[in-house]
Amino acid sequence: MNNKLYLVLGVIATVFIGLVAYAKITAPPEVTSDGSNNLYGKLDSKVTLTEYVDFQCEACYAFYPTVKEIKEKYKDRVKFQIKYFPISNAHQFARMSAANAEAAAKQGKFFEMHDKIFEGQKTWERSQNAQEYFDSYAKELNLDMEQFKADITDKKTTATINADLDEVKRLGGTGTPTFALNGKKIDNPANTPEAFSALLDQALEESK
């Protein structure tokens, strides 16, 4: 009797192991990403300024005009990069806005959407339905709305945002905006064009 019981248990275990193995083989591959690729300026520059942003962050909103001015001033000499750092536990629409920006990026309109989201921050963040505003920005940019809607919730979009979050955490970023110059975090940057100009001028000189 015991031998029959052991035999039955052995068969059950074998079948179970086989099912687990089959599930692993047939499961869809995990969606991964190397992070966002939102670049502006001189793409082959030896100097890269990266900003990790939360679109609902008041400090990011305050830095926005400074960064915009610096981007235009140095676009022929410096590579600028914007990455996502949504702090969801503090900002209700942080991840939603990042997903909308990335969806626009997939149609080549990241920086246009980036500007509209920041410039409208004080309106959409008070709304009960921020997505209505993001949709209106997408329409103003003549995006393919069907693709835009699909990309917002696409797993690749989520993976891209998560990859940026992992990167800024490895960098030591604890708040937004976090800035990095050539991959090294800038500690307590002053929010003035003059301060950023001094940093970039020095980096450009050292890169010669």
N, C-alpha and C positions, 0 to 999 in steps of 0.2 A: 504493500500500500504506500509506504513511504517513497519507494522508488518511483511509483507512478506520479505521486505528488511533485517530487523533484523534477520529473520529466516535464510535467505540465508547466511548472513555474519557469523552467528553463526555456520552454517554447515561448511563453509569454514575454520573458525578458528579451529574447532574441527578436521577436516581432517589434517590441517597443523600441529597442535600439535601432532597428531597421527603419522604423517610422521617423525617428528623430534625425537620422542621417539623411533620409529622403527629404525631410522638411528643410534641412540646411542646404541641400543641393538645389531644391526648387524655389527657395525663398529669393525674392528680388534683391539685387545687390544694394548695399547701403549707399545712399546718396552722400557724396563728399564734395568738398570744395577747397580750393587753395585761397579763398577769400575774394574780396571785391577787386576790381581793376579800373577804378575811376581816376583817370589821369588827365592832367592838364599842363600845358606849358611845353618846355623843351624836354622831350621824352628821353633823349640820350644824355641829359645833363649828369654830371657827377655829383650834383647836389639835389637831394630830394627832401621836400618838406611834407610830412604826413600829418593830417589832422584826423583824429578819431572823434566822431560827432554823435550826439544824441539830438535829434531834431526838435525835441520838446524841452531841451535844456535851456534855461535862461542865460547861462554863461556862454553857451554856444551861440545863442542869438546875439549876445553882446559882442562876441568876437567876429561875427559874420561880416560886418562892413570892413573891418581891418583886414581880414583874410582876403576878401574880395579885392580890396585895393592892392594888396601885396601880390596877389596872383597876376593882376594886370601889369603891375610894375616890373615883375621879374619873369614874365612868361617866356621871354626869349633866352633866359639863362638858367632857369630852375624848373625842375619837375615837381609838380604838386600832385598830391594824392589824398583823396578823401576816403576814409573807411568808417565802418559803422560801430558805434558803441552805445546801443540803446540800453538805458538803465530802467528796466521795466518795473522794478519795485518802487520806483519814485515817479515815473511818468507813464500815465495810462496809455498814451498813444505812441510811445517811443519805438516799439518794435513795428507797429503798423506803419508808421511813417518811413522807417528804414526799408520795409518790404516794398512800399510804393516807390521809393527812390530807386531801389534795385530793379524793380519791374520796368521803370523808365530807362534805366541804364541798358537793359536788354534791347531797347529800341534806339540806343545811341543818344538818349536825352537826359542823362543823369544830371549834368550840371544845371540844365534848364529847370528840371524838377527840384533839384537841391535849392536853387534860388527861390522858387515859388513857395516851397514848403517853409523855408525860413522867413520869408517876407510875410507869409500869412499866419505865422505861428500864433500870434495873439488872438487870432480869430478862431482857427480850427481847434486849438487846445481847449477852448471854452465850450465847444460844441458837444452835443450828445452823439453826433455822428460825423466824426472827422473824415471818414471815407468819402462823404459827399464832396468835401472840399478837394481831396486828393483826386477824385474822379474829374472834377471840373478843371483842375490843373492839367491833367492828362489830355482832356479834350482840347484845351487851349494850345497844347503842344502838338496837336494832331496825331496822337498816338493811336495805334490800332487797339481799340478798347477791348475787344475780345481777347487778344493776346495779353494785354495789360492786366486784365482781371485774372487770367489764368496764371500769369507769372507771379502775381502777388502771393498766391498760396502755394506756388510750386515748391517742392521739396528742395530743389537746387537753390532757390532764394533763401530758404531757411538755413541751409548748410553754409551759404556764403556769409550770412550775417553771423552765424555761430563761429565761423572760422576767423572773422575779424575780431570778435569778442575774445577768442582764445589768444589771438596775437597781441592785442593790447594788454591783456592780463599778463602775458609773458614779459611784456615790455615794462610792466610795473605801473600801468595806468590804473588809477583808482577813482578818477572823476573826469567829468567832461567840461570843456574839450581837453583831450590829451594831444600834445604835439610831439612829434619826433623829427629830428634832423639827421638824415642819413642813418636811420634805424636806432638812434639814441634818444631817449626821452628828454624833452626840454623841461626842466624844473621851473615851475612858477613863471611862465612867460608873461611879460607885460602886454597889456592889450592896447598897443599903439603901433602904427605903421613904422615909426622910427626904431622901435625895439626889434621888430622882425627884420627890418632892413639891415640893422647892425649884425644880427645873427647870420643872415644870408650873405652879406658882403664878406664877412670873415670866412664863411665856409667856401665861398667862391674863390677867394684869394688862396686859401689852403689847398684847393683842388687843382690849382695850376701846376 
